[in-house]
Amino acid sequence: MVRIIKVLVVLAMLGFIGLTGYAYLADLSPTASEVKLPVTLHAD
């Protein structure tokens, strides 16, 4: 039983390290685009 817990802890640590590495090394910047929408103003 202890062996299974150790394996799960090691897998969780490897997953966390992999996720952290992906977040730092991957290109996660959003793409910029210009949006033009007509606006109707109701000034009374």
N, C-alpha and C positions, 0 to 999 in steps of 0.2 A: 504494500500500500504506500509506503514511504517513497518507493521508487517511482510510482506513478505521479505522486505529488511533485517530486523533483523534476521529472520530465515536463510536467505542465508549467512549472515555474520557469524552467529554461526556455520553453517555447514562448511563453508570455514575454520574457525578457528579449528574446530574439525578435519577436513581433514589434515590440516597442522600439527597439533600436532600428529596425527596418523602417518603421513609420517615421521616426525622427529623421533618419537619413533621407528618406524620400521628400519630406517637407523642406529640408534644407537644400537639397540638390535639384529638385524638380522645378520646372518653370511654372510657378503658380500665379503669375501676374495676370490680371484680367486684360482682355483685349479692349482697346479704346475705340469708340466709334461715335461719330457725331449724329445726334438725333434732332430732327426739326419737326415740331408739331404745331399746327395752327391753334391759337388760343382765342376764344371769343370772350371779351370782357363785357359784362352787363353793368354799366355805370348809370345809375338812376339819379 
